[in-house]
């Protein structure tokens, strides 16, 4: 049985979430994959490469998911619904993986720099999303950062939304854009939150 790089990537992410960075080691991962340590080295030259590819997997999964949702073709409301569905767990973003990488960054300056770069890229995508609303560049950036930090705080359990998902999402829309959603936008938000 050979280790497939994709399944190795999924397992690395799971191990990071379950055990923290200290648990991401070649021997335990190769054992869980059912391969020898020697065959594992066909895919990775060592732990440093394993960790580097783990960061790349996190960026590819979580950062790309946010950027893609915020820039999906269509109207502002379609992008907003795509983004909120992603953050509600109906798409590719994995908040547990994000939290695990952020925790890892507390003890590794290089990882922290990658986390900060990812945050800035995500915020830039959100700013691009709201830019057509006509706010000043400064206000656009403040709105994007506010929405992003509010969402990341929600994952940390520090900001649970009051009311139903659709109503909270409509309120977030108003905070994010500085205007209430129109009736048709509110209906689109509600329809977009009826399920996966």
N, C-alpha and C positions, 0 to 999 in steps of 0.2 A: 504494500500500500504506500503510495507516494504522497508527500505533502503538496497540496495545491496552494499556490501563493494567495489566492483569494480567500480560501478557508483559513489560512494562516493569519491573514489580515483581520478577519472577523474574530478569530480567537484572541489575537493580540488585544483588540479593542475590548472584548469581554473580560479578559484577564485584568486589564488596566482598570476597568470599572469595578470589578469584584475585589481586587487585591491591591490596587494602587501600583505605582511604578515599581516598587520593590518586588512585586510578584511577576513582573514581565521579564522572565528569564528563559533562556533557550531550553534547558532540560525539562522544566515543568510543561512548557508549551509543546515540545516535541513528544513528550509522554502523552499528553492529552490528544495529540494528533495521531498517536499510534505509530510514530516513526522513530528511528534511532536518532541520537544526537548528531551522529556523523552525516546522515542523509539530510538533516536540517540545514547543515552548512552548504548544501547545494544551492540553497535559496538566500542565505545570509552569511556574510563573512564573519559576523560576530554580533554581539549584543548592540554595539553602537549602530550598526546598519539596521538591526531589528527595530531599535527605537526611532531611528530616522524615518523609516518607512511607516511606523506607527503614527508619527506626527503627520506625515503626508496623507495617510488614510483618514485621519481626523479632519484635516483641512479639506480634503476632497469630499468627505461626507457632509460635514456640518457647515463649513464656510461656503462651499459651492451651493449647497441647498438654499441658504439664505439669499445669496446673490442671484441665483436663478429665479427664486420666487419673487424677489423684488423687481426683477427685470423681465418677467414673463410678458410675451407680446399681448397686447390688448389694452384695455382701459385701466385707469388708476384703481378702480374698484376690483377689477379682476386680479391685479397684482396684490392688492391688499388682502383679498380673500385667499389667494395662494399662499401668502406669507402667514396669515393667521392660521390657516389649516396646517401648514408646516409646523408652526409653533404649538399647535394643539396635539401634535403627535400623529397626524394623519398622513405624514410624508416622511422624508428621509432624515430630518434633523434628530440627533440623539442627545438630549440634554444631560443624560448620565455620563456619556462620553465627554461632553464638553466640560462638565464639572470635574471629571477625573483628570483631564489635561490641565485645567486651571490649577488644580491641587498640585500636580506635578510641577507646574511652573513656579510654585512657591519655593521650591528647593533647587531650581535649575534656571539660571539666568538666560540661557539660550532658548529654553522652552518658553519662558516668560516673554521674551522678545517676539517669538512666533505667535503667542496668544495675543499680544498687543497688536501685532501687524494684522492678524485675522480680525480682531475687533474693529480696527480702522477700516479694513476692506468691507466688512459687513455694514458698518455705519455709512460708508460712502455709497453703497448700493441703496440703502434706505433713503439717503439724501437725494440720490438720482431719481428715486421713485416719487418723492414729494416735490421735487423742484418745479414741475409744471404748474403747481398750484400758485406760483407767483410770489412766494415769500422772499425776503431778502436772503442772500447766500448764508448769512450768519444765522438767521432764524431757521432756515432749512436744515442747517447742520445741527442746531440745538434740538429741533424736533426729532431728527433722526436719532441723535444720541439719547434723547429722553425715551423714545419708544424702545430702543435697543436695551438700554439699561433697565427699564421697567420689566421687559420680558426676561432678561437674565436674572433679575431679582425674583421674579415669579417662580423660576425654576429652583431657586435657592429656598423657596418657601417663605420668603419675606413679604410677598405681595400677592395674596390670593384674591382673585377677582370676585367682587360682590355681584349677586344676581346671576342670571343665566349666561351661557357662553355667548350667545348672539347679542344680548344686551351689553355685556362687557365689551365685546368686540366693536360695537357701534360707539361706545364711549371712548374706547382707545382710538378709534378713527378720528373722533372730534379732537382729542388731545393731540394726536399726531399731525392732523392737517389744519387745526385751528378753525374748523367749521363743522357744523352738524352735518351728518350725511343726509342727502335728500331722501325723499320717500322711496324712490326707486333704488338708491344705494343701500338704504336700510333693509329693504326687501331682499336685495341681492346678498347682503351680508347674512341675513337670516337663512336664506336658501343655501348659501355656501357652508353653513354650519349645521346642516341637518344630518350629517353623517359622512363617513368616508366614502 
